[in-house]
Amino acid sequence: MLMKKVLLCLLVAGSLLVGGCGADEDKARPQAAAPEGGSWEEILEKARGSRVAWYMYGGMANANRWVDEYVAPEVLRRYGITLERVPMDAPVFVNKLLAEKAAGRAQGTMDLLWINGENFRNAREADLLYGPVTHLLPNFAAYADPAEAATDFGYPVDGYEAPYGRAQFVLEYDSSRTATPPDSLEALKEWVRVNPGRFTYPQPPDFTGSAFVRQAFYALTGGHEQYMEGFSQELYDRNAPRLWAYLNEIEPYLWQGGQTYPKDPAAQALLFARGEVDFMMAYHPVHAQSRILEGTYPATTRTFVMREGSIFNTHFTAVPFNAPNVNGALVVMNFLLSPDAQVSKLDPANWGDFPAIDMERLAPEEAARFAAVDLGAATLGTEVLGAVAVPEIPAQWLEALEQGWLDNVLRK
């Protein structure tokens, strides 16, 4: 499997203010001409001195800090680009782009997006993205694996987004409180029943809570393979009731009696750090180590995966159809694919996000930099993660499961 290959290759290869969601939205911005057959040197020249507004999920403090304290200063130093991080959930900025397109707004306010999954599919189907763009990026040609970047939750990318990082679903626990965590859905159900109030998960459609639901769907219905060919209503109707039955069975034993759920991973991490619940879940295998280093988790925190499988995916950046500064956005996209940015992002002290580049394409001295990163005692080895990695479900399934959770678990 490609993800396993990347993980194993990794093993062997042994100051700007945060922009508000609405800041500067009504200010006119000079349009930087989009690249039309120009060279990369021309794109760099047109981007110099410009501003790039990067709209991205803002609920991960370590990711925000990495962008503000590393990416922004580096693109300013190297390319003269002022990077503004604008926190906004992906469905919100996709809806904003839809409104701008409907209004005929040829120049918007967003230059770069952090996007993937159903949000990417919805944006592509509504023709909301500029592209294709990956053929313009030198670092994509040099370091990306085209096969890995070809699809996003089963949907063809066709060059309209560039890989940015990789994630895999893990659970976290404090080994001083929980000696042996449950490593299967059946074992988890029994643990929750015996330890009422000590387990919960973020409320879908939060991406981490949704990932827990999708992983449970795989485990309870015979694995992921049957879902890879696209959505089937008949298959959904046959298999989804098993998922709702499981989640409803454990709900009375959840934190707060299942009457409420954490709104996002940050809220659940706070519960875990306080000792109110015994498990946290994350879509970044290095998340626990990052929390240990920042002092919010005890040093005894460790990570585990379910033996039925652990979902992985790739996250991307893309350019809106009406971006004011396409050139600047492309330069930032390209920088994010550089070995410098990717090794910085991997470091638990910075973010702890897995690389989106192919370790086999790196020169030995570059590969050595990745191998030298200390992922910490809380991070599972790549051989463990690779052995259970399973691909994300296609986007139509994701949307059906998220709506199904609302209808059959939250509102039942």
N, C-alpha and C positions, 0 to 999 in steps of 0.2 A: 504494500500500500504506500502511496506517495508520502503521506504524512509520516508514516513510520520510517521511511527512508530518510526524510529530512531530519527527524528527531535523532535517528541513529547517526547520521552524518554529523550532527551537532555534537554528539557524544564523542565520536571518533576524532573530529577536528579539534578532539581534545583540548533687556528686562523691561518686558512689556506688560502693561496692565491688561487684565482680562476684560474683553469687551462684553457689554451687556447684550441681551437678546435683541434689543431694539436700537442699540446705539448706532447713530449715524445712518439709519435706514433711509432717511429722507434727504440726506446730503448728496448732491450730485458728485459723481466721481469721474475723472477723465477716463475715457475708454482707451485701453491699450489694444492695438490691433491684434486680432487673432492670427495665429501662424497659418499661413497658406503657402506651403511649399518652402518656407524659409528654413535655413540651417539652424542647428542648435545654438550656434554662436549668435545668430540674429535674435533668437528667442531670449537668450541671456541678456543681450544688449537692451532689448525692448523692456525686459522685466526690471532692469536696474533702476533703483530709486522709486519703485512702485510699492503699493500696499496690497497685501493679500488678506482677505477676510476668510478665515477657515471656520466653517460651521461644523460643530462636532458635539457629540454627547458630552455633557459636562459633569456627570455624576461620579467620575473616577478621579479622586484627588491626585493620585500619583501620575496618571496620564496627563492631567491638566498641568501639573508641575513640570513634567518632562517637556511638554510643548512650550511652556512659558520660559523655563530656565535653560533649556538646551536648544530646541529647534529654533525658536525665535531669535536668540542671539546669534546662532550660527548662520541662518540665512541672511541676517542683516550684515554680518561680518563678511561673508563670502560673496553675496550677491547684491547687497544694498537694498534688500527687500524688508519692509516692515510687515511683520506677521501679526495679525490680530486674531486671537482665538475667540470665537463667539459661541458660547454654550447654548445648544438647542437640540432637542431630541430629533432623530431622523424623520419620524412621521410628520413632525411639525414643519420642518423645512421642506419636505416633499410637498406638503399641502400648500405651503407658501409659493413654491415654484409653480404648482398647478394654477394658483390664483393669478400669478404674474403672466403665465402663458395665456390664460383665458382673457386677460386684460390687454394682451398684445404688448406687454412690457419688454422691449427689446434689450434693455439694460437693467439688470437687477442689482442686488447688493452682495450676493454671495459669489466668491471666487472658487472656493474649494470645499468639498464635503467629505466627511467620514461616513461611509455608507456601506451596507451589504444586505444580503438576504432579501426579504420581501420588499424592503424600501428601495433597493436597487431595481428589482423587477418592476415595481410600480413606476419608478422614475423612467425606466427604459420604455415601458409600454406606453407611457404618456409623452414620450419624446422630450424629456426634461433635461437630458444630459448632452454636453458637447463631446463630439468625438467622431471616430475613434481617436485615442490619444497615445496609447502605449507605444506605438511605433515611433513616436517622437522622442521618447525618453531613453537616453543613452544607458542609464543604469538598469532599465528594464531589459534591454538587449543584453547587457553584460552579466546580470546577476539573477534575473527571475527565471523560474521554470515555467515555460508557456503552458504546459499541461496543468500545472497546479493553479494557474491563473485563468484557465479557460472557462470555468463555471463558478457561479456564486449561488449556493443553495440550489444547485441543479439548473440554474438559469444561465444561458450563454452570456459571457462577458463581452465578447466581440471587440475588445480593446477600449471599452468605454469606462473602465476603472482600472487602477493600478494597485497591486497588492501592497499592503502596508504592515500587516502583522498576522500572526497565527495564534489561535486560542484553542484550549481544550478544557472540557468541563471536569472539575475536581471538587471534592468536598474537604473541609478542614475541621480539625478537632483539636482539643487540648489533651495531650496524652497524660497529663497529671490528673485529669478528671475522668477521662474515658480511656480505659486500657485497651480495649479491642473494639473498634468501630464496626458497625454492620456493613458488609461489603456486597450485599445483594438487596433487591427490592423486598424479598420475603423477609430477610433478616432485619431490614429497616422497619418493616411493619410491626414485627414483634418487639423490636427495641422501643419504638414509639409507644406501643401499648403499655409496656412495662415502665416507661419513663414519661408519663404525661406532662405536657407543657414544655418539653425540652427540645422540640424540633419544630421547624417551620421552613418555609421557602418564600421568596419574594413573589408578589402577586403578578401573574401574567397580565398584560403583555410585556412586563419587564423582561429584558433579554435573558437574564440569569434564571429567573423563575420559570420562564418559558422553556429554557434549556432543560431544566429538571423535569418538566412535564414531558418534553419530547423524549428524553432519555428513558423515562419510565414507560412511555408508549412503546419504544423499541423492546424493552426488556419484558414487558407483560404480554406482547403480542407476537413473539417469535422472531425478533430481530429486524434489522434495518433493510435487508436486501429487497424485501417485497414492496418497499415504498420508493425505490430509486427511479422508477420509470415514469413518474408523474402521478398526479392525483387521481384517485378512483373513489367515487362516492360510495359504490357498493362495498369496497374494502374498508373505507372509513366507517360506514354504518355497521359493519360486522365486527370490527376490532376496537373502535373507540369506547364502547360501553365497558370493556374490561378496564380501561384506564380510569374512567369516571368512577367505577365501583371501588377501585383501589384507593383513589384519592379521597373519596367520600368516607371510606372505612377508616382511614387514619385521621380524618379532619377533627373529630372530637378530642383527640389526644394531642393536637398541636398546641403550640404557644397560643395563649388567650383562648383556648378551647376551639381554635379554628374560626373564631368570630371575626378575626381580622388578620391580615397578612402584612409583612413589611412591604413598603412601597417600592424598595429597590435594594440592591446589594449593600449600599452604604448603611441603610437602616438595619439590615440584618447583621452586618459586621459590628455595629454598635451593640446590639443585643448579645452577640457572641463575646465581644470584648468585656462586657459587663458581667458575663456569666449567667445571663438570663436564658440562653439556649446553649446547647452543647455542640452544635454543628453550624458551620458556615459553608456556603457554596460559592464557587467562583469560576469564571471562564478563562482564568489565567493561572496556569499551574504554579507560577512564582509569586502569586498574590500573598500567600501566607508569609513567605520569607520577607517580602517588602514590608508587611505590617509589623513583623518582628523588628526589623531594622529601624522603623520609625517609632517604635516603642508602644504601639497600640495593641499588640498581641503579646501574650507571654512567650518566652523562649521555648516552651514545651509544646507549642503548636506544631502540628504535623498535618500532612495531606494524604488523602486516600482516594481511590476510584472504585466504582462498582465493577465487579468482575463480569457483568453482562455487557459492558462496553462504556466508553467515554467519548462523547461527541466532540469533534473538532471542527473548526472552520477557519477561513481566511477572511480578514477584514481589509477594506479597500479605501482608496480615495478616488473621487471623481470631480469633474468640472461641470457646473450647471450650464444649461443651454444659453443663458443670457449673462454669463459671468463678465463683469467689467474688465477683468484683468486675467485673460486666459494665459498669457505668457508667464506672468508671475506665478499663477497656480501650477503650471507645468514645471517650473523650476523647483517649487517646493515639493511637488510629487516626486520629482526625480531625486531630490536630496533625501527624502524619506526612504528611498530604496538604496541609498549608499551604504557600504559597509560601516562607515563612521556612525551614521544614524542608527543602523540596525543593531550594532553592538552596544551602543549607548542605551537603546531601548530595552535590550535584554537584561541589563544589570538590575538586580532587585533593588538596589539603592536608588535607581532612577524610575523604572516602571516595572520591569519584569515581564515584558511582552515578547513572545517568541518571534524569531526572525521570519520575514517573508521572502527571503532570498535563498537560493540554492547553495548550500555549503560546498557542494562539489565544484561549483564554478569559481570559488575563491582561490586566490594565490595562497601558498602555504603560510606566508606571514600574516595574511588577513584571517585565514582560518584559525590560526593560533590565538588571535585576539578573542575570538568567540570561545574557544576552548578554555581560555584563562579566566572567563567570568565565573565567579563563585555563586552558584545558584542557591546555596545554603542547605542546611539540614532539613528544612521544612519542605523542600521541593523534591518531588518524586524523580527517580532516575528516568532517563529517556527510554530505557528498555522496558520499564513498567508502563509508561504512558503509551509507547508505540504498540505494545502488545494488546491493548484494549481499545485503541483509537477506532472510532466508527464515523462515517461521514454524516454531515448535516442532512436533514430531511429537505426535499424540495420545498420551495417557498409556498406553494399552494397548500401543502400539508400543514406547514407552520401556521398559516392564517386560519385554517379550519380548526386546528387544535387549540389555538388561543381563543377563538370564538366559542368553541365547544367547552373550554374550561369555564368561561364566563357563564354560559347557559346551564351547564350540568354540575358545576361545583360551587361557584360563588353565588349564583342566583337560584339554586335548586329549591 
